[in-house]
Protein backbone atom coordinates (compact mmCIF):
# COMPACT_ATOMS: atom_id res chain seq x y z
CA UNK A 1 0.00 0.00 0.00
CA UNK A 2 1.41 3.36 -0.97
CA UNK A 3 1.60 5.72 2.03
CA UNK A 4 2.18 9.45 1.57
CA UNK A 5 4.00 11.82 3.94
CA UNK A 6 4.67 15.55 4.10
CA UNK A 7 7.87 16.05 2.07
CA UNK A 8 9.16 19.04 4.07
CA UNK A 9 8.57 17.30 7.40
CA UNK A 10 10.36 14.12 6.28
CA UNK A 11 13.26 16.33 5.11
CA UNK A 12 13.37 17.94 8.57
CA UNK A 13 13.33 14.56 10.32
CA UNK A 14 16.16 13.25 8.13
CA UNK A 15 18.26 16.38 8.73
CA UNK A 16 17.88 15.86 12.49
CA UNK A 17 18.92 12.20 12.25
CA UNK A 18 21.96 12.99 10.11
CA UNK A 19 23.10 15.82 12.41
CA UNK A 20 22.86 13.70 15.56
CA UNK A 21 25.97 12.01 16.94
CA UNK A 22 23.97 9.24 18.63
CA UNK A 23 20.99 7.26 17.36
CA UNK A 24 18.27 5.21 19.00
CA UNK A 25 18.20 1.61 17.75
CA UNK A 26 15.06 -0.26 16.78
CA UNK A 27 14.34 -3.51 18.61
CA UNK A 28 15.86 -5.50 15.74
CA UNK A 29 19.03 -3.39 15.85
CA UNK A 30 19.58 -4.41 19.49
CA UNK A 31 20.59 -7.82 18.14
CA UNK A 32 23.09 -6.46 15.63
CA UNK A 33 26.52 -7.34 17.13
CA UNK A 34 28.27 -4.41 15.41
CA UNK A 35 26.24 -1.96 17.52
CA UNK A 36 27.29 -3.44 20.88
CA UNK A 37 29.62 -1.50 23.13
CA UNK A 38 33.26 -2.51 22.74
CA UNK A 39 33.99 -5.71 24.63
CA UNK A 40 30.29 -6.44 25.22
CA UNK A 41 28.97 -9.88 24.38
CA UNK A 42 25.43 -10.93 25.18
CA UNK A 43 22.66 -13.18 23.90
CA UNK A 44 19.91 -10.87 25.14
CA UNK A 45 21.06 -7.27 24.74
CA UNK A 46 19.35 -4.23 26.19
CA UNK A 47 19.57 -0.58 25.18
CA UNK A 48 22.31 -0.17 27.82
CA UNK A 49 24.48 -2.63 25.86
CA UNK A 50 24.40 -0.55 22.66
CA UNK A 51 26.96 2.06 21.63
CA UNK A 52 24.58 4.70 20.29
CA UNK A 53 27.36 6.25 18.19
CA UNK A 54 27.54 3.02 16.14
CA UNK A 55 23.85 3.00 15.17
CA UNK A 56 23.48 4.60 11.74
CA UNK A 57 21.38 7.69 11.04
CA UNK A 58 17.96 7.14 9.56
CA UNK A 59 14.26 7.24 10.18
CA UNK A 60 12.00 4.77 11.91
CA UNK A 61 8.75 3.74 10.28
CA UNK A 62 6.49 3.15 13.27
CA UNK A 63 3.20 1.31 13.32
CA UNK A 64 1.15 1.65 16.47
CA UNK A 65 -1.48 4.40 16.81
CA UNK A 66 -1.33 5.03 13.07
CA UNK A 67 1.76 4.86 10.89
CA UNK A 68 4.42 7.53 11.08
CA UNK A 69 8.07 8.37 10.49
CA UNK A 70 10.38 9.71 13.18
CA UNK A 71 14.08 10.54 13.44
CA UNK A 72 16.30 8.08 15.27
CA UNK A 73 18.63 10.93 16.29
CA UNK A 74 19.39 11.55 19.97
CA UNK A 75 18.37 13.66 21.69
CA UNK A 76 14.91 13.23 20.20
CA UNK A 77 13.45 15.99 18.05
CA UNK A 78 10.62 17.47 20.13
CA UNK A 79 7.39 18.67 18.54
CA UNK A 80 7.11 22.42 19.18
CA UNK A 81 3.30 22.32 19.01
CA UNK A 82 2.51 19.37 21.28
CA UNK A 83 3.94 16.99 23.83
CA UNK A 84 6.19 14.31 22.42
CA UNK A 85 8.53 13.83 19.49
CA UNK A 86 8.08 15.39 16.07
CA UNK A 87 6.63 12.79 13.72
CA UNK A 88 5.32 12.67 10.16
CA UNK A 89 2.10 10.67 9.93
CA UNK A 90 1.19 8.87 6.74
CA UNK A 91 -1.77 10.85 5.43
CA UNK A 92 -3.71 7.60 5.05
CA UNK A 93 -3.01 6.38 8.61
CA UNK A 94 -3.26 9.54 10.75
CA UNK A 95 -5.74 8.99 13.61
CA UNK A 96 -6.53 12.73 13.75
CA UNK A 97 -7.24 13.14 10.03
CA UNK A 98 -8.59 9.64 9.29
CA UNK A 99 -10.43 8.68 12.50
CA UNK A 100 -12.56 6.04 10.74
CA UNK A 101 -9.91 4.53 8.46
CA UNK A 102 -6.45 4.74 10.05
CA UNK A 103 -6.71 1.40 11.88
CA UNK A 104 -7.69 -0.52 8.73
CA UNK A 105 -4.86 1.13 6.77
CA UNK A 106 -2.39 0.32 9.56
CA UNK A 107 -3.49 -3.33 9.56
CA UNK A 108 -3.31 -3.66 5.77
CA UNK A 109 0.04 -1.88 5.39
CA UNK A 110 1.95 -2.62 8.58
CA UNK A 111 0.27 -5.75 9.89
CA UNK A 112 -1.41 -6.48 13.21
CA UNK A 113 1.62 -6.05 15.45
CA UNK A 114 3.02 -2.71 16.55
CA UNK A 115 6.68 -2.01 15.95
CA UNK A 116 9.33 0.06 14.23
CA UNK A 117 11.40 -0.57 11.12
CA UNK A 118 14.71 1.20 10.46
CA UNK A 119 15.04 3.07 7.15
CA UNK A 120 18.60 4.07 6.23
CA UNK A 121 19.35 7.75 5.65
CA UNK A 122 20.64 7.11 2.12
CA UNK A 123 17.40 5.40 1.06
CA UNK A 124 15.33 8.24 2.52
CA UNK A 125 17.53 10.86 0.86
CA UNK A 126 17.16 9.12 -2.52
CA UNK A 127 13.39 8.85 -2.09
CA UNK A 128 13.17 12.54 -1.13
CA UNK A 129 15.04 13.45 -4.29
CA UNK A 130 12.84 11.18 -6.42
CA UNK A 131 9.66 12.73 -5.00
CA UNK A 132 10.83 16.35 -5.03
CA UNK A 133 7.93 18.64 -5.89
CA UNK A 134 5.35 16.20 -4.53
CA UNK A 135 4.55 14.03 -1.57
CA UNK A 136 7.15 11.66 -0.20
CA UNK A 137 5.85 8.09 -0.34
CA UNK A 138 6.70 4.59 0.74
CA UNK A 139 5.13 1.36 -0.48
CA UNK A 140 4.49 -0.63 2.70
CA UNK A 141 3.20 -4.14 3.28
CA UNK A 142 3.54 -6.44 6.31
CA UNK A 143 6.49 -8.16 4.60
CA UNK A 144 8.31 -5.40 2.71
CA UNK A 145 8.96 -1.67 2.45
CA UNK A 146 10.06 -0.01 -0.77
CA UNK A 147 10.75 3.59 -1.70
CA UNK A 148 11.03 5.53 -4.93
CA UNK A 149 14.45 6.31 -6.30
CA UNK A 150 15.92 8.03 -9.29
CA UNK A 151 17.52 5.80 -11.85
CA UNK A 152 21.13 6.71 -12.56
CA UNK A 153 21.56 8.84 -15.66
CA UNK A 154 21.95 6.85 -18.84
CA UNK A 155 25.28 7.08 -20.53
CA UNK A 156 25.17 8.41 -24.04
CA UNK A 157 26.49 6.03 -26.61
CA UNK A 158 29.46 7.23 -28.51
CA UNK A 159 28.55 7.52 -32.15
CA UNK A 160 30.86 5.71 -34.45
CA UNK A 161 32.54 8.19 -36.71
CA UNK A 162 32.66 7.56 -40.40
CA UNK A 163 35.90 8.06 -42.21
C-alpha positions, -999 to +999 in steps of 0.1 A: +000+000+000+014+034-010+016+057+020+022+094+016+040+118+039+047+156+041+079+160+021+092+190+041+086+173+074+104+141+063+133+163+051+134+179+086+133+146+103+162+132+081+183+164+087+179+159+125+189+122+123+220+130+101+231+158+124+229+137+156+260+120+169+240+092+186+210+073+174+183+052+190+182+016+178+151-003+168+143-035+186+159-055+157+190-034+159+196-044+195+206-078+181+231-065+156+265-073+171+283-044+154+262-020+175+273-034+209+296-015+231+333-025+227+340-057+246+303-064+252+290-099+244+254-109+252+227-132+239+199-109+251+211-073+247+194-042+262+196-006+252+223-002+278+245-026+259+244-006+227+270+021+216+246+047+203+274+062+182+275+030+161+239+030+152+235+046+117+214+077+110+180+071+096+143+072+102+120+048+119+087+037+103+065+031+133+032+013+133+011+017+165-015+044+168-013+050+131+018+049+109+044+075+111+081+084+105+104+097+132+141+105+134+163+081+153+186+109+163+194+115+200+184+137+217+149+132+202+134+160+181+106+175+201+074+187+185+071+224+192+033+223+190+025+194+213+039+170+238+062+143+224+085+138+195+081+154+161+066+128+137+053+127+102+021+107+099+012+089+067-018+109+054-037+076+051-030+064+086-033+095+107-057+090+136-065+127+138-072+131+100-086+096+093-104+087+125-126+060+107-099+045+085-065+047+101-067+014+119-077-005+087-049+011+068-024+003+096-035-033+096-033-037+058+000-019+054+020-026+086+003-057+099-014-065+132+016-060+155+030-027+166+067-020+159+093+001+142+114-006+111+147+012+105+150+031+071+186+041+062+194+078+056+206+071+021+174+054+011+153+082+025+175+109+009+172+091-025+134+089-021+132+125-011+150+135-043+128+112-064+097+127-050+108+163-050+079+186-059+053+162-045+045+140-016+072+117-002+059+081-003+067+046+007+051+014-005+045-006+027+032-041+033+035-064+063+065-082+046+083-054+027+090-017+024+101+000-008+107+036-017+110+055-049+145+063-063+159+080-093+175+058-118+211+067-126+216+088-157+219+068-188+253+071-205+252+084-240+265+060-266+295+072-285+286+075-321+309+057-345+325+082-367+327+076-404+359+081-422 
